[in-house]
Amino acid sequence: MNKKDIVKKDTPAAKESAGGNGATEFAIQTKEELGKVVWPSRQQLISESAAVILMVILVSTIIYLIDKFFTWGAGKVF
């Protein structure tokens, strides 16, 4: 038997396969992970949201204009 075949009890895979109270363990781990998150400041959130909204408006306008151009071109050809 290889060393790879032996699963130590303190590894994450062993903890997941051990069973137990999954919902509580999940909630605890979720809370721990959310504590590690670096949340953006209010100013950063506003500026990045504005950038995303402007890019969506720009791209949708470009797609609309290209669609209108091809519709016009198809009308002339057919």
N, CA, C and O atoms as a CHARMM CRD file, in Angstrom:
* protein
*
  312
    1    1 MET  N      0.84300  -1.17300   0.00000 PROA 1      0.00000
    2    1 MET  CA     0.00000   0.00000   0.00000 PROA 1      0.00000
    3    1 MET  C      0.89400   1.24400   0.00000 PROA 1      0.00000
    4    1 MET  O      1.83300   1.34200   0.78900 PROA 1      0.00000
    5    2 ASN  N      0.58900   2.20100  -0.89900 PROA 2      0.00000
    6    2 ASN  CA     1.35500   3.43700  -0.99900 PROA 2      0.00000
    7    2 ASN  C      0.96000   4.41300   0.08800 PROA 2      0.00000
    8    2 ASN  O     -0.07400   4.28500   0.74300 PROA 2      0.00000
    9    3 LYS  N      1.84300   5.40600   0.25000 PROA 3      0.00000
   10    3 LYS  CA     1.51500   6.47100   1.19500 PROA 3      0.00000
   11    3 LYS  C      0.32300   7.28300   0.71000 PROA 3      0.00000
   12    3 LYS  O     -0.42200   7.84800   1.51200 PROA 3      0.00000
   13    4 LYS  N      0.14700   7.33800  -0.61600 PROA 4      0.00000
   14    4 LYS  CA    -0.97400   8.08300  -1.18600 PROA 4      0.00000
   15    4 LYS  C     -2.30300   7.42500  -0.86600 PROA 4      0.00000
   16    4 LYS  O     -3.33100   8.09700  -0.78300 PROA 4      0.00000
   17    5 ASP  N     -2.28100   6.10300  -0.68500 PROA 5      0.00000
   18    5 ASP  CA    -3.51200   5.37400  -0.40700 PROA 5      0.00000
   19    5 ASP  C     -4.02000   5.60400   1.01000 PROA 5      0.00000
   20    5 ASP  O     -5.20600   5.42700   1.28900 PROA 5      0.00000
   21    6 ILE  N     -3.12100   5.99800   1.90000 PROA 6      0.00000
   22    6 ILE  CA    -3.49200   6.19800   3.29700 PROA 6      0.00000
   23    6 ILE  C     -4.00800   7.62400   3.45300 PROA 6      0.00000
   24    6 ILE  O     -3.29500   8.58300   3.15500 PROA 6      0.00000
   25    7 VAL  N     -5.24200   7.76300   3.91700 PROA 7      0.00000
   26    7 VAL  CA    -5.84400   9.08000   4.12300 PROA 7      0.00000
   27    7 VAL  C     -5.74900   9.40900   5.60800 PROA 7      0.00000
   28    7 VAL  O     -6.26600   8.68600   6.46000 PROA 7      0.00000
   29    8 LYS  N     -5.08000  10.51500   5.89200 PROA 8      0.00000
   30    8 LYS  CA    -4.97300  10.93500   7.29100 PROA 8      0.00000
   31    8 LYS  C     -6.30000  11.51400   7.74200 PROA 8      0.00000
   32    8 LYS  O     -7.04700  12.07100   6.93700 PROA 8      0.00000
   33    9 LYS  N     -6.58900  11.38600   9.00900 PROA 9      0.00000
   34    9 LYS  CA    -7.87400  11.84200   9.52800 PROA 9      0.00000
   35    9 LYS  C     -7.98100  13.35700   9.60100 PROA 9      0.00000
   36    9 LYS  O     -9.08900  13.88700   9.68700 PROA 9      0.00000
   37   10 ASP  N     -6.84500  14.07700   9.57000 PROA 10     0.00000
   38   10 ASP  CA    -6.90700  15.52200   9.68500 PROA 10     0.00000
   39   10 ASP  C     -6.90900  16.22100   8.33100 PROA 10     0.00000
   40   10 ASP  O     -6.86400  17.45100   8.29200 PROA 10     0.00000
   41   11 THR  N     -6.96000  15.49600   7.23100 PROA 11     0.00000
   42   11 THR  CA    -7.01400  16.12400   5.91900 PROA 11     0.00000
   43   11 THR  C     -8.44900  16.55100   5.61600 PROA 11     0.00000
   44   11 THR  O     -9.39600  15.98100   6.15800 PROA 11     0.00000
   45   12 PRO  N     -8.60900  17.55900   4.74600 PROA 12     0.00000
   46   12 PRO  CA    -9.96500  18.00700   4.40300 PROA 12     0.00000
   47   12 PRO  C    -10.80900  16.89700   3.78500 PROA 12     0.00000
   48   12 PRO  O    -12.01300  16.82300   4.03000 PROA 12     0.00000
   49   13 ALA  N    -10.17900  16.02500   2.97900 PROA 13     0.00000
   50   13 ALA  CA   -10.94100  14.93500   2.35800 PROA 13     0.00000
   51   13 ALA  C    -11.48200  13.98700   3.41100 PROA 13     0.00000
   52   13 ALA  O    -12.60700  13.50000   3.29700 PROA 13     0.00000
   53   14 ALA  N    -10.68900  13.72700   4.43100 PROA 14     0.00000
   54   14 ALA  CA   -11.13300  12.82600   5.49100 PROA 14     0.00000
   55   14 ALA  C    -12.26200  13.46000   6.30000 PROA 14     0.00000
   56   14 ALA  O    -13.19500  12.77500   6.71700 PROA 14     0.00000
   57   15 LYS  N    -12.17100  14.77100   6.51800 PROA 15     0.00000
   58   15 LYS  CA   -13.22100  15.45500   7.27200 PROA 15     0.00000
   59   15 LYS  C    -14.53800  15.44300   6.49800 PROA 15     0.00000
   60   15 LYS  O    -15.61000  15.27900   7.08100 PROA 15     0.00000
   61   16 GLU  N    -14.44400  15.62200   5.16300 PROA 16     0.00000
   62   16 GLU  CA   -15.65900  15.63900   4.35800 PROA 16     0.00000
   63   16 GLU  C    -16.30500  14.26400   4.30800 PROA 16     0.00000
   64   16 GLU  O    -17.53100  14.15000   4.34500 PROA 16     0.00000
   65   17 SER  N    -15.48600  13.21400   4.22500 PROA 17     0.00000
   66   17 SER  CA   -16.05100  11.88200   4.09800 PROA 17     0.00000
   67   17 SER  C    -16.43500  11.28000   5.44500 PROA 17     0.00000
   68   17 SER  O    -17.07600  10.23000   5.49400 PROA 17     0.00000
   69   18 ALA  N    -16.04700  11.93600   6.54000 PROA 18     0.00000
   70   18 ALA  CA   -16.33800  11.39000   7.85900 PROA 18     0.00000
   71   18 ALA  C    -17.81900  11.47800   8.19400 PROA 18     0.00000
   72   18 ALA  O    -18.29600  10.76200   9.07500 PROA 18     0.00000
   73   19 GLY  N    -18.55000  12.34200   7.50700 PROA 19     0.00000
   74   19 GLY  CA   -19.97800  12.47100   7.78100 PROA 19     0.00000
   75   19 GLY  C    -20.19500  13.41100   8.95500 PROA 19     0.00000
   76   19 GLY  O    -19.44400  14.37100   9.12700 PROA 19     0.00000
   77   20 GLY  N    -21.19400  13.15100   9.74900 PROA 20     0.00000
   78   20 GLY  CA   -21.44900  13.99300  10.90000 PROA 20     0.00000
   79   20 GLY  C    -22.51300  15.01300  10.60700 PROA 20     0.00000
   80   20 GLY  O    -23.36900  14.82100   9.74300 PROA 20     0.00000
   81   21 ASN  N    -22.44700  16.10800  11.34500 PROA 21     0.00000
   82   21 ASN  CA   -23.44400  17.15200  11.22900 PROA 21     0.00000
   83   21 ASN  C    -23.03400  18.11200  10.12000 PROA 21     0.00000
   84   21 ASN  O    -22.39000  19.12500  10.39100 PROA 21     0.00000
   85   22 GLY  N    -23.39300  17.81300   8.88800 PROA 22     0.00000
   86   22 GLY  CA   -22.95400  18.56100   7.72200 PROA 22     0.00000
   87   22 GLY  C    -23.44900  19.99600   7.67900 PROA 22     0.00000
   88   22 GLY  O    -22.69500  20.89100   7.29800 PROA 22     0.00000
   89   23 ALA  N    -24.67700  20.23500   8.05300 PROA 23     0.00000
   90   23 ALA  CA   -25.24800  21.57800   7.95400 PROA 23     0.00000
   91   23 ALA  C    -24.56900  22.54400   8.91400 PROA 23     0.00000
   92   23 ALA  O    -24.26900  23.68000   8.54800 PROA 23     0.00000
   93   24 THR  N    -24.32700  22.09500  10.13900 PROA 24     0.00000
   94   24 THR  CA   -23.67200  22.99200  11.10500 PROA 24     0.00000
   95   24 THR  C    -22.22700  23.23400  10.71500 PROA 24     0.00000
   96   24 THR  O    -21.73400  24.35700  10.81600 PROA 24     0.00000
   97   25 GLU  N    -21.55300  22.20000  10.27400 PROA 25     0.00000
   98   25 GLU  CA   -20.15800  22.34800   9.85200 PROA 25     0.00000
   99   25 GLU  C    -20.06300  23.29000   8.65700 PROA 25     0.00000
  100   25 GLU  O    -19.15300  24.11500   8.57000 PROA 25     0.00000
  101   26 PHE  N    -21.01300  23.15500   7.74100 PROA 26     0.00000
  102   26 PHE  CA   -21.04700  24.03900   6.57700 PROA 26     0.00000
  103   26 PHE  C    -21.24700  25.49000   7.00500 PROA 26     0.00000
  104   26 PHE  O    -20.57700  26.38600   6.49100 PROA 26     0.00000
  105   27 ALA  N    -22.16500  25.72900   7.94400 PROA 27     0.00000
  106   27 ALA  CA   -22.43100  27.09000   8.41800 PROA 27     0.00000
  107   27 ALA  C    -21.19900  27.67800   9.10000 PROA 27     0.00000
  108   27 ALA  O    -20.88100  28.85100   8.90300 PROA 27     0.00000
  109   28 ILE  N    -20.51100  26.87900   9.89400 PROA 28     0.00000
  110   28 ILE  CA   -19.31500  27.35100  10.58900 PROA 28     0.00000
  111   28 ILE  C    -18.21900  27.69200   9.58700 PROA 28     0.00000
  112   28 ILE  O    -17.58500  28.74200   9.69000 PROA 28     0.00000
  113   29 GLN  N    -17.99700  26.80800   8.62100 PROA 29     0.00000
  114   29 GLN  CA   -16.96300  27.06300   7.61700 PROA 29     0.00000
  115   29 GLN  C    -17.31500  28.26300   6.74500 PROA 29     0.00000
  116   29 GLN  O    -16.43300  29.03100   6.35900 PROA 29     0.00000
  117   30 THR  N    -18.59000  28.42800   6.43500 PROA 30     0.00000
  118   30 THR  CA   -19.02000  29.57800   5.64400 PROA 30     0.00000
  119   30 THR  C    -18.75400  30.87400   6.39300 PROA 30     0.00000
  120   30 THR  O    -18.27900  31.84400   5.80200 PROA 30     0.00000
  121   31 LYS  N    -19.05300  30.90200   7.68300 PROA 31     0.00000
  122   31 LYS  CA   -18.80700  32.09000   8.49500 PROA 31     0.00000
  123   31 LYS  C    -17.31400  32.40400   8.54900 PROA 31     0.00000
  124   31 LYS  O    -16.92200  33.56900   8.47500 PROA 31     0.00000
  125   32 GLU  N    -16.47700  31.36700   8.67900 PROA 32     0.00000
  126   32 GLU  CA   -15.03000  31.56900   8.69600 PROA 32     0.00000
  127   32 GLU  C    -14.53300  32.14500   7.37500 PROA 32     0.00000
  128   32 GLU  O    -13.70400  33.05500   7.36500 PROA 32     0.00000
  129   33 GLU  N    -15.03600  31.62000   6.26500 PROA 33     0.00000
  130   33 GLU  CA   -14.60300  32.09200   4.95400 PROA 33     0.00000
  131   33 GLU  C    -15.06600  33.53000   4.70300 PROA 33     0.00000
  132   33 GLU  O    -14.32300  34.32700   4.13000 PROA 33     0.00000
  133   34 LEU  N    -16.28000  33.86300   5.12400 PROA 34     0.00000
  134   34 LEU  CA   -16.76200  35.23700   4.95200 PROA 34     0.00000
  135   34 LEU  C    -15.96100  36.21800   5.79100 PROA 34     0.00000
  136   34 LEU  O    -15.87400  37.39700   5.44700 PROA 34     0.00000
  137   35 GLY  N    -15.37400  35.74900   6.88600 PROA 35     0.00000
  138   35 GLY  CA   -14.51600  36.59700   7.69300 PROA 35     0.00000
  139   35 GLY  C    -13.21200  36.93900   6.99000 PROA 35     0.00000
  140   35 GLY  O    -12.57100  37.93400   7.32500 PROA 35     0.00000
  141   36 LYS  N    -12.81200  36.12000   6.01500 PROA 36     0.00000
  142   36 LYS  CA   -11.57100  36.34200   5.27500 PROA 36     0.00000
  143   36 LYS  C    -11.75100  37.28300   4.09000 PROA 36     0.00000
  144   36 LYS  O    -10.77300  37.75500   3.51000 PROA 36     0.00000
  145   37 VAL  N    -12.99800  37.55300   3.73500 PROA 37     0.00000
  146   37 VAL  CA   -13.27700  38.37500   2.55800 PROA 37     0.00000
  147   37 VAL  C    -12.88800  39.82500   2.82000 PROA 37     0.00000
  148   37 VAL  O    -13.16900  40.37100   3.88600 PROA 37     0.00000
  149   38 VAL  N    -12.23700  40.44100   1.83200 PROA 38     0.00000
  150   38 VAL  CA   -11.92600  41.86800   1.91200 PROA 38     0.00000
  151   38 VAL  C    -13.03800  42.59300   1.16500 PROA 38     0.00000
  152   38 VAL  O    -13.09700  42.56000  -0.06500 PROA 38     0.00000
  153   39 TRP  N    -13.91000  43.24200   1.90800 PROA 39     0.00000
  154   39 TRP  CA   -15.05400  43.90900   1.31600 PROA 39     0.00000
  155   39 TRP  C    -14.63400  45.26600   0.76600 PROA 39     0.00000
  156   39 TRP  O    -13.80200  45.93900   1.37300 PROA 39     0.00000
  157   40 PRO  N    -15.19300  45.68600  -0.37800 PROA 40     0.00000
  158   40 PRO  CA   -14.81900  46.98200  -0.95800 PROA 40     0.00000
  159   40 PRO  C    -15.41400  48.13600  -0.15300 PROA 40     0.00000
  160   40 PRO  O    -16.42600  47.99300   0.53300 PROA 40     0.00000
  161   41 SER  N    -14.74700  49.27800  -0.26400 PROA 41     0.00000
  162   41 SER  CA   -15.27500  50.47200   0.39600 PROA 41     0.00000
  163   41 SER  C    -16.49600  50.97100  -0.37800 PROA 41     0.00000
  164   41 SER  O    -16.74200  50.54200  -1.50500 PROA 41     0.00000
  165   42 ARG  N    -17.24400  51.86400   0.22200 PROA 42     0.00000
  166   42 ARG  CA   -18.44600  52.39700  -0.42700 PROA 42     0.00000
  167   42 ARG  C    -18.08700  53.11200  -1.73200 PROA 42     0.00000
  168   42 ARG  O    -18.77000  52.94600  -2.74200 PROA 42     0.00000
  169   43 GLN  N    -17.00000  53.91700  -1.70800 PROA 43     0.00000
  170   43 GLN  CA   -16.57400  54.65400  -2.88800 PROA 43     0.00000
  171   43 GLN  C    -16.13700  53.69200  -4.00100 PROA 43     0.00000
  172   43 GLN  O    -16.47100  53.90200  -5.16700 PROA 43     0.00000
  173   44 GLN  N    -15.39800  52.64900  -3.64700 PROA 44     0.00000
  174   44 GLN  CA   -14.95200  51.66500  -4.62400 PROA 44     0.00000
  175   44 GLN  C    -16.15000  50.92200  -5.21200 PROA 44     0.00000
  176   44 GLN  O    -16.19200  50.66800  -6.41600 PROA 44     0.00000
  177   45 LEU  N    -17.10200  50.58100  -4.38600 PROA 45     0.00000
  178   45 LEU  CA   -18.29800  49.87700  -4.84500 PROA 45     0.00000
  179   45 LEU  C    -19.08300  50.72600  -5.84900 PROA 45     0.00000
  180   45 LEU  O    -19.52600  50.22800  -6.88400 PROA 45     0.00000
  181   46 ILE  N    -19.24700  52.01100  -5.53100 PROA 46     0.00000
  182   46 ILE  CA   -19.99900  52.90800  -6.40500 PROA 46     0.00000
  183   46 ILE  C    -19.27700  53.10400  -7.73000 PROA 46     0.00000
  184   46 ILE  O    -19.90300  53.03700  -8.78800 PROA 46     0.00000
  185   47 SER  N    -17.95300  53.34800  -7.69000 PROA 47     0.00000
  186   47 SER  CA   -17.21900  53.60700  -8.92200 PROA 47     0.00000
  187   47 SER  C    -17.15100  52.36700  -9.81400 PROA 47     0.00000
  188   47 SER  O    -17.27400  52.48400 -11.03300 PROA 47     0.00000
  189   48 GLU  N    -16.95800  51.19300  -9.23400 PROA 48     0.00000
  190   48 GLU  CA   -16.90400  49.98000 -10.04800 PROA 48     0.00000
  191   48 GLU  C    -18.27500  49.60300 -10.58500 PROA 48     0.00000
  192   48 GLU  O    -18.38400  49.08500 -11.69600 PROA 48     0.00000
  193   49 SER  N    -19.31300  49.85500  -9.81600 PROA 49     0.00000
  194   49 SER  CA   -20.67300  49.59500 -10.31000 PROA 49     0.00000
  195   49 SER  C    -21.00400  50.52600 -11.47000 PROA 49     0.00000
  196   49 SER  O    -21.61300  50.10400 -12.45300 PROA 49     0.00000
  197   50 ALA  N    -20.60500  51.78900 -11.35800 PROA 50     0.00000
  198   50 ALA  CA   -20.83400  52.74100 -12.44100 PROA 50     0.00000
  199   50 ALA  C    -20.07900  52.31900 -13.69900 PROA 50     0.00000
  200   50 ALA  O    -20.60700  52.42500 -14.80600 PROA 50     0.00000
  201   51 ALA  N    -18.84700  51.84100 -13.53300 PROA 51     0.00000
  202   51 ALA  CA   -18.06200  51.38300 -14.67600 PROA 51     0.00000
  203   51 ALA  C    -18.73500  50.19600 -15.36100 PROA 51     0.00000
  204   51 ALA  O    -18.77000  50.13100 -16.58900 PROA 51     0.00000
  205   52 VAL  N    -19.25900  49.27300 -14.59300 PROA 52     0.00000
  206   52 VAL  CA   -19.93700  48.10300 -15.16400 PROA 52     0.00000
  207   52 VAL  C    -21.20200  48.53200 -15.89300 PROA 52     0.00000
  208   52 VAL  O    -21.46500  48.05400 -16.99700 PROA 52     0.00000
  209   53 ILE  N    -21.98300  49.41500 -15.30500 PROA 53     0.00000
  210   53 ILE  CA   -23.22600  49.86900 -15.93600 PROA 53     0.00000
  211   53 ILE  C    -22.92000  50.60800 -17.23700 PROA 53     0.00000
  212   53 ILE  O    -23.60600  50.40500 -18.23900 PROA 53     0.00000
  213   54 LEU  N    -21.89500  51.46600 -17.23100 PROA 54     0.00000
  214   54 LEU  CA   -21.52900  52.18900 -18.45500 PROA 54     0.00000
  215   54 LEU  C    -21.05000  51.24100 -19.54500 PROA 54     0.00000
  216   54 LEU  O    -21.38700  51.43000 -20.71400 PROA 54     0.00000
  217   55 MET  N    -20.27200  50.22400 -19.18500 PROA 55     0.00000
  218   55 MET  CA   -19.80000  49.26100 -20.18400 PROA 55     0.00000
  219   55 MET  C    -20.96600  48.45000 -20.75600 PROA 55     0.00000
  220   55 MET  O    -20.98500  48.15800 -21.95200 PROA 55     0.00000
  221   56 VAL  N    -21.92300  48.09000 -19.92700 PROA 56     0.00000
  222   56 VAL  CA   -23.09300  47.35700 -20.41700 PROA 56     0.00000
  223   56 VAL  C    -23.88000  48.22700 -21.39300 PROA 56     0.00000
  224   56 VAL  O    -24.31700  47.74300 -22.43700 PROA 56     0.00000
  225   57 ILE  N    -24.06500  49.50700 -21.06300 PROA 57     0.00000
  226   57 ILE  CA   -24.77800  50.42600 -21.95700 PROA 57     0.00000
  227   57 ILE  C    -24.01500  50.58500 -23.26900 PROA 57     0.00000
  228   57 ILE  O    -24.61800  50.56600 -24.34200 PROA 57     0.00000
  229   58 LEU  N    -22.69100  50.74100 -23.19000 PROA 58     0.00000
  230   58 LEU  CA   -21.87500  50.91500 -24.39100 PROA 58     0.00000
  231   58 LEU  C    -21.93300  49.68500 -25.29400 PROA 58     0.00000
  232   58 LEU  O    -22.15900  49.81200 -26.49700 PROA 58     0.00000
  233   59 VAL  N    -21.73600  48.52200 -24.73700 PROA 59     0.00000
  234   59 VAL  CA   -21.73700  47.29900 -25.53600 PROA 59     0.00000
  235   59 VAL  C    -23.11800  47.03000 -26.11800 PROA 59     0.00000
  236   59 VAL  O    -23.23000  46.63300 -27.27800 PROA 59     0.00000
  237   60 SER  N    -24.16400  47.23600 -25.33800 PROA 60     0.00000
  238   60 SER  CA   -25.51100  46.99400 -25.86700 PROA 60     0.00000
  239   60 SER  C    -25.84900  47.98300 -26.98100 PROA 60     0.00000
  240   60 SER  O    -26.54600  47.62100 -27.92800 PROA 60     0.00000
  241   61 THR  N    -25.37100  49.21500 -26.88700 PROA 61     0.00000
  242   61 THR  CA   -25.59400  50.20300 -27.94800 PROA 61     0.00000
  243   61 THR  C    -24.86100  49.79500 -29.21900 PROA 61     0.00000
  244   61 THR  O    -25.40500  49.89900 -30.31800 PROA 61     0.00000
  245   62 ILE  N    -23.62300  49.33100 -29.06400 PROA 62     0.00000
  246   62 ILE  CA   -22.85500  48.89100 -30.23100 PROA 62     0.00000
  247   62 ILE  C    -23.53700  47.70000 -30.89700 PROA 62     0.00000
  248   62 ILE  O    -23.65500  47.66300 -32.12200 PROA 62     0.00000
  249   63 ILE  N    -23.98400  46.73300 -30.11300 PROA 63     0.00000
  250   63 ILE  CA   -24.67100  45.56200 -30.67100 PROA 63     0.00000
  251   63 ILE  C    -25.96200  45.98700 -31.36600 PROA 63     0.00000
  252   63 ILE  O    -26.29100  45.46600 -32.43200 PROA 63     0.00000
  253   64 TYR  N    -26.69400  46.92700 -30.77200 PROA 64     0.00000
  254   64 TYR  CA   -27.92400  47.43300 -31.38100 PROA 64     0.00000
  255   64 TYR  C    -27.63200  48.08600 -32.73300 PROA 64     0.00000
  256   64 TYR  O    -28.33800  47.83600 -33.71000 PROA 64     0.00000
  257   65 LEU  N    -26.59400  48.92100 -32.78800 PROA 65     0.00000
  258   65 LEU  CA   -26.25800  49.60700 -34.04000 PROA 65     0.00000
  259   65 LEU  C    -25.79500  48.62200 -35.11300 PROA 65     0.00000
  260   65 LEU  O    -26.15900  48.77100 -36.27900 PROA 65     0.00000
  261   66 ILE  N    -25.01300  47.63600 -34.74300 PROA 66     0.00000
  262   66 ILE  CA   -24.57500  46.62200 -35.70200 PROA 66     0.00000
  263   66 ILE  C    -25.78100  45.83900 -36.21900 PROA 66     0.00000
  264   66 ILE  O    -25.86600  45.54800 -37.41200 PROA 66     0.00000
  265   67 ASP  N    -26.70600  45.49900 -35.33200 PROA 67     0.00000
  266   67 ASP  CA   -27.91000  44.78400 -35.73600 PROA 67     0.00000
  267   67 ASP  C    -28.74000  45.61200 -36.71100 PROA 67     0.00000
  268   67 ASP  O    -29.22900  45.09600 -37.71700 PROA 67     0.00000
  269   68 LYS  N    -28.89500  46.90500 -36.40500 PROA 68     0.00000
  270   68 LYS  CA   -29.66000  47.78500 -37.29900 PROA 68     0.00000
  271   68 LYS  C    -28.97500  47.90000 -38.65600 PROA 68     0.00000
  272   68 LYS  O    -29.64900  47.93900 -39.68600 PROA 68     0.00000
  273   69 PHE  N    -27.63500  47.95600 -38.66900 PROA 69     0.00000
  274   69 PHE  CA   -26.89200  48.04900 -39.92700 PROA 69     0.00000
  275   69 PHE  C    -27.11400  46.79700 -40.77600 PROA 69     0.00000
  276   69 PHE  O    -27.37500  46.90100 -41.97400 PROA 69     0.00000
  277   70 PHE  N    -27.01200  45.61900 -40.16500 PROA 70     0.00000
  278   70 PHE  CA   -27.21100  44.38300 -40.91800 PROA 70     0.00000
  279   70 PHE  C    -28.66500  44.22000 -41.35000 PROA 70     0.00000
  280   70 PHE  O    -28.92900  43.66900 -42.41900 PROA 70     0.00000
  281   71 THR  N    -29.60700  44.68800 -40.54500 PROA 71     0.00000
  282   71 THR  CA   -31.01400  44.65500 -40.94400 PROA 71     0.00000
  283   71 THR  C    -31.23900  45.54800 -42.15800 PROA 71     0.00000
  284   71 THR  O    -31.93300  45.16900 -43.10200 PROA 71     0.00000
  285   72 TRP  N    -30.64800  46.73500 -42.12300 PROA 72     0.00000
  286   72 TRP  CA   -30.74000  47.66200 -43.25200 PROA 72     0.00000
  287   72 TRP  C    -30.08900  47.04800 -44.50000 PROA 72     0.00000
  288   72 TRP  O    -30.64000  47.11300 -45.59900 PROA 72     0.00000
  289   73 GLY  N    -28.90800  46.45400 -44.30400 PROA 73     0.00000
  290   73 GLY  CA   -28.20800  45.82700 -45.45200 PROA 73     0.00000
  291   73 GLY  C    -28.97700  44.66100 -46.02400 PROA 73     0.00000
  292   73 GLY  O    -29.03000  44.49300 -47.24300 PROA 73     0.00000
  293   74 ALA  N    -29.57100  43.85400 -45.17200 PROA 74     0.00000
  294   74 ALA  CA   -30.37000  42.71800 -45.64300 PROA 74     0.00000
  295   74 ALA  C    -31.59800  43.21500 -46.39600 PROA 74     0.00000
  296   74 ALA  O    -32.01700  42.60600 -47.38100 PROA 74     0.00000
  297   75 GLY  N    -32.17500  44.32100 -45.93100 PROA 75     0.00000
  298   75 GLY  CA   -33.34100  44.89900 -46.62200 PROA 75     0.00000
  299   75 GLY  C    -32.98400  45.37900 -48.01600 PROA 75     0.00000
  300   75 GLY  O    -33.79900  45.28800 -48.93500 PROA 75     0.00000
  301   76 LYS  N    -31.77700  45.88600 -48.17900 PROA 76     0.00000
  302   76 LYS  CA   -31.33700  46.37000 -49.50500 PROA 76     0.00000
  303   76 LYS  C    -31.03700  45.19700 -50.44000 PROA 76     0.00000
  304   76 LYS  O    -31.30700  45.26800 -51.63900 PROA 76     0.00000
  305   77 VAL  N    -30.48200  44.12800 -49.89000 PROA 77     0.00000
  306   77 VAL  CA   -30.10800  42.98000 -50.73100 PROA 77     0.00000
  307   77 VAL  C    -31.32900  42.15000 -51.08800 PROA 77     0.00000
  308   77 VAL  O    -31.48100  41.75200 -52.24300 PROA 77     0.00000
  309   78 PHE  N    -32.18500  41.88400 -50.14500 PROA 78     0.00000
  310   78 PHE  CA   -33.33300  41.01500 -50.37000 PROA 78     0.00000
  311   78 PHE  C    -34.53500  41.85600 -50.60000 PROA 78     0.00000
  312   78 PHE  O    -35.62600  41.32700 -50.81300 PROA 78     0.00000
